[in-house]
Amino acid sequence: MNSAPAEVLFYHLERAPLERVLPSLLERTLERGWRAVVQSGSSERLEALDLTLWTYSDESFLPHGAARDGDAARQPVYLTTGDETPNGAGVRFLVDGAEMTEFSGFVRIVCIFDGRDPEATGKARTQWQAAKTAGCTVTYWRQSDTGRWEKQG
Protein backbone atom coordinates (compact mmCIF):
# COMPACT_ATOMS: atom_id res chain seq x y z
CA MET A 1 0.00 0.00 0.00
CA ASN A 2 0.95 3.60 -0.53
CA SER A 3 2.21 5.56 2.52
CA ALA A 4 1.77 8.99 0.91
CA PRO A 5 -1.52 10.87 1.30
CA ALA A 6 -4.09 9.69 -1.22
CA GLU A 7 -5.69 11.63 -4.01
CA VAL A 8 -9.21 12.36 -2.73
CA LEU A 9 -12.07 12.79 -5.21
CA PHE A 10 -15.45 14.18 -4.18
CA TYR A 11 -18.40 13.15 -6.36
CA HIS A 12 -21.48 15.34 -5.89
CA LEU A 13 -24.65 13.37 -6.67
CA GLU A 14 -27.34 15.58 -8.17
CA ARG A 15 -28.72 13.77 -11.23
CA ALA A 16 -28.22 10.08 -10.56
CA PRO A 17 -28.50 8.02 -7.36
CA LEU A 18 -25.59 6.20 -5.75
CA GLU A 19 -26.92 2.87 -7.08
CA ARG A 20 -26.34 4.07 -10.66
CA VAL A 21 -23.05 5.90 -10.06
CA LEU A 22 -21.14 3.49 -7.83
CA PRO A 23 -21.13 0.48 -10.20
CA SER A 24 -19.59 2.49 -13.06
CA LEU A 25 -16.91 3.96 -10.77
CA LEU A 26 -16.11 0.50 -9.43
CA GLU A 27 -15.91 -0.91 -12.97
CA ARG A 28 -13.34 1.76 -13.88
CA THR A 29 -11.38 1.02 -10.71
CA LEU A 30 -11.19 -2.70 -11.52
CA GLU A 31 -10.28 -1.97 -15.15
CA ARG A 32 -7.20 -0.14 -13.86
CA GLY A 33 -6.17 -3.26 -11.96
CA TRP A 34 -6.99 -1.80 -8.53
CA ARG A 35 -9.01 -3.44 -5.78
CA ALA A 36 -11.59 -1.40 -3.88
CA VAL A 37 -13.21 -1.10 -0.49
CA VAL A 38 -16.69 0.42 -0.25
CA GLN A 39 -17.32 1.82 3.22
CA SER A 40 -20.91 2.75 4.02
CA GLY A 41 -22.27 4.77 6.91
CA SER A 42 -24.95 2.14 7.63
CA SER A 43 -25.32 -1.62 7.45
CA GLU A 44 -28.78 -1.27 5.84
CA ARG A 45 -27.36 0.72 2.95
CA LEU A 46 -24.48 -1.75 2.64
CA GLU A 47 -26.99 -4.60 2.22
CA ALA A 48 -28.76 -2.65 -0.53
CA LEU A 49 -25.46 -1.92 -2.30
CA ASP A 50 -24.53 -5.60 -2.08
CA LEU A 51 -27.69 -6.49 -4.03
CA THR A 52 -27.15 -3.59 -6.46
CA LEU A 53 -23.65 -4.77 -7.39
CA TRP A 54 -25.05 -8.20 -8.34
CA THR A 55 -28.03 -6.88 -10.31
CA TYR A 56 -27.26 -3.39 -11.70
CA SER A 57 -26.82 -4.68 -15.25
CA ASP A 58 -28.37 -7.51 -17.26
CA GLU A 59 -25.00 -8.06 -18.98
CA SER A 60 -22.66 -8.16 -15.99
CA PHE A 61 -22.11 -7.92 -12.24
CA LEU A 62 -19.31 -6.69 -10.02
CA PRO A 63 -17.48 -9.42 -8.08
CA HIS A 64 -17.53 -8.43 -4.43
CA GLY A 65 -18.04 -9.64 -0.89
CA ALA A 66 -18.24 -8.68 2.76
CA ALA A 67 -16.95 -10.21 5.99
CA ARG A 68 -19.82 -12.72 6.15
CA ASP A 69 -18.83 -14.12 2.72
CA GLY A 70 -15.34 -15.18 3.84
CA ASP A 71 -12.14 -14.94 1.78
CA ALA A 72 -12.03 -11.18 2.36
CA ALA A 73 -8.45 -11.00 1.09
CA ARG A 74 -9.52 -12.35 -2.30
CA GLN A 75 -12.43 -9.95 -2.91
CA PRO A 76 -11.84 -7.43 -5.74
CA VAL A 77 -14.44 -5.19 -4.06
CA TYR A 78 -14.92 -5.46 -0.31
CA LEU A 79 -18.03 -4.00 1.37
CA THR A 80 -17.85 -2.76 4.96
CA THR A 81 -19.11 -0.28 7.52
CA GLY A 82 -15.69 -0.23 9.23
CA ASP A 83 -12.22 0.99 8.39
CA GLU A 84 -10.64 -2.40 7.60
CA THR A 85 -9.02 -3.12 4.23
CA PRO A 86 -8.51 -6.90 4.17
CA ASN A 87 -8.23 -7.10 0.37
CA GLY A 88 -5.26 -4.73 0.03
CA ALA A 89 -7.42 -2.21 -1.86
CA GLY A 90 -5.81 0.79 -3.52
CA VAL A 91 -9.10 2.71 -3.67
CA ARG A 92 -11.56 3.39 -0.86
CA PHE A 93 -15.10 4.59 -1.59
CA LEU A 94 -16.92 6.45 1.19
CA VAL A 95 -20.70 6.52 0.85
CA ASP A 96 -23.67 7.52 3.00
CA GLY A 97 -21.72 9.53 5.52
CA ALA A 98 -18.79 7.14 6.03
CA GLU A 99 -15.76 9.14 7.12
CA MET A 100 -11.98 8.82 6.92
CA THR A 101 -9.48 9.87 9.55
CA GLU A 102 -6.38 8.39 7.91
CA PHE A 103 -5.70 9.34 4.30
CA SER A 104 -2.56 7.30 3.60
CA GLY A 105 -2.42 3.72 2.37
CA PHE A 106 -4.56 4.30 -0.72
CA VAL A 107 -3.98 5.55 -4.23
CA ARG A 108 -7.41 7.19 -4.18
CA ILE A 109 -10.23 7.85 -1.80
CA VAL A 110 -13.58 8.61 -3.41
CA CYS A 111 -16.21 10.42 -1.33
CA ILE A 112 -19.65 10.22 -2.91
CA PHE A 113 -22.30 12.45 -1.39
CA ASP A 114 -25.89 13.41 -2.12
CA GLY A 115 -26.01 17.13 -2.88
CA ARG A 116 -29.72 17.28 -2.00
CA ASP A 117 -28.99 16.22 1.59
CA PRO A 118 -27.68 19.12 3.74
CA GLU A 119 -26.19 16.73 6.32
CA ALA A 120 -24.32 14.77 3.62
CA THR A 121 -23.06 18.00 2.07
CA GLY A 122 -21.85 19.19 5.48
CA LYS A 123 -19.99 15.92 6.09
CA ALA A 124 -18.39 16.17 2.64
CA ARG A 125 -17.15 19.69 3.47
CA THR A 126 -15.67 18.38 6.72
CA GLN A 127 -13.96 15.53 4.85
CA TRP A 128 -12.65 18.00 2.25
CA GLN A 129 -11.00 20.06 5.00
CA ALA A 130 -9.59 16.95 6.70
CA ALA A 131 -8.14 15.69 3.40
CA LYS A 132 -6.57 19.09 2.64
CA THR A 133 -5.11 19.25 6.18
CA ALA A 134 -3.64 15.75 5.66
CA GLY A 135 -1.82 17.01 2.55
CA CYS A 136 -4.01 15.21 0.01
CA THR A 137 -4.71 16.43 -3.48
CA VAL A 138 -8.48 16.96 -3.57
CA THR A 139 -10.77 17.35 -6.57
CA TYR A 140 -14.47 18.03 -6.90
CA TRP A 141 -16.63 16.39 -9.60
CA ARG A 142 -20.19 17.18 -10.74
CA GLN A 143 -22.38 15.58 -13.36
CA SER A 144 -23.14 17.64 -16.45
CA ASP A 145 -26.59 17.84 -18.01
CA THR A 146 -25.55 14.96 -20.27
CA GLY A 147 -24.59 12.79 -17.28
CA ARG A 148 -20.84 13.05 -17.80
CA TRP A 149 -18.61 13.67 -14.76
CA GLU A 150 -16.71 16.95 -15.00
CA LYS A 151 -13.95 18.19 -12.74
CA GLN A 152 -14.80 21.57 -11.26
CA GLY A 153 -12.40 24.41 -10.52
N, C-alpha and C positions, 0 to 999 in steps of 0.2 A: 504494500500500500504506500501511497504518497504521504510524506511527512510535511510537505508544504501546504499552506492554506489552499483550499479548493476554490475553483471558479464557482460562483453561486449565481444561478439563473432564477429569476422570479417570473413566473408565468401568471398573468392576470386573466382569469376566466371571466368573460363577459358574454360571449356568443355561444359557447358550447360547454356542456357540463363536463366534469372530471371524467366521467365514464366514457366519453368520446375522445378526450384529449390524452389521457394517460396511456391507453394502448399504443397510440402512434408514437409517443415519446419513448416508450419502452422498446418498441420495435426498432427505432433508430439507435437506441443505446446498444441493443444486442447486435445489430448490424455492424457496429464499430468494434465488436469483440469484447465489450465490457459487460460485466454482471451488474445487477442492480438490487437495491433494497428499497422497498416502498414502506415508509413509516407513516401510519395513520394516527390521527388523534383519538380514534375510538375503535373498539373491537367490532361494533356493529357495522361501521363503514368498511372496515377491513374485510368482513365477511361478504359484503356486497361487491367489493372490488375483486375478491377471489372469484366469484361467479362471473363477473364482467370479463375478466381476463380469459376465461374459458369460452365465453359465448359472444364476444363483441363482433365477431365476423363469421360469416358462413364458410369462408374459405380457409380460415386459420384460427389459431389460438396462441396464447403466449405461455410457454412452459414456466411454471412457477410453483411455489409451495410456501408453507408456513411451518412453524415448529411442530404442529400436530402431525404433519405429513412425514416427518423424519428426513434423513439425508439432507439436512439444511445446507451443508457445505457444497452439495452438488447442484443446488437450485440456481438456475440462471437469474431468476427474479425471486427474491425472498420477501414475503409480506410479514410485517410486524407492527406492534404498537410500541415497542421498546427501542433502545438504541443499539442493540446488538447487530453485528454484521458477520454472521457465520459463513457466508458464501464468498468472502473476500471481495465484495462488490467495490467497483470503482466509482459508481454513481449512486447517490442516495436521493430519493424522492420524498419530499415532505408534503403531506396532504392533510386536509381537515384539521388544521391547527397544530399538527406535530411540529415540535421545535428542536433546534440544534443548539448545543452549547459548545461543541468541539467541531471546528471546521477543517481539521487536518485529517489525512487518511483517505481522502477521496479525490478523484480527478474533478468531479462535479457534484454539486448539491443543487437540486432543482426544487424550489418552493413553488407549489401551485396553490393559488388562493382564489376564492370567489369574490370578485369585485363588487358584487351586489350585497355582500355581507359585511357590515361595518366592523364587526369583531374580527373577522378573518383579515380584513384590510389592515386593521390595527396591529394584529400579530405579524403580518408580513412586514409592516414598517419597522417593528421591533427587531425582527430577524435581519432585515436589511442593515440596520444600525449595528447589530452584533457582528454580522459578517464583515462590514467595513472596518469595525474596530479590530477584528481578528486579522486584518490585512488581506482579505479576500478580494478578488476582482469580482464585482457584482454587475449584472446586467438585468434590464427590465424588458419584458416581452409582452406585446399585446396582439390580439388577433385583428386583422384588417377586416373590412367589409366582405372580402372574398374568402375569409377563413384562414388566410395565410398568417403565420406568426412573423411579426416584424419587431426588430430590436428598436427600442425607443432611446432617444437622447444620445 
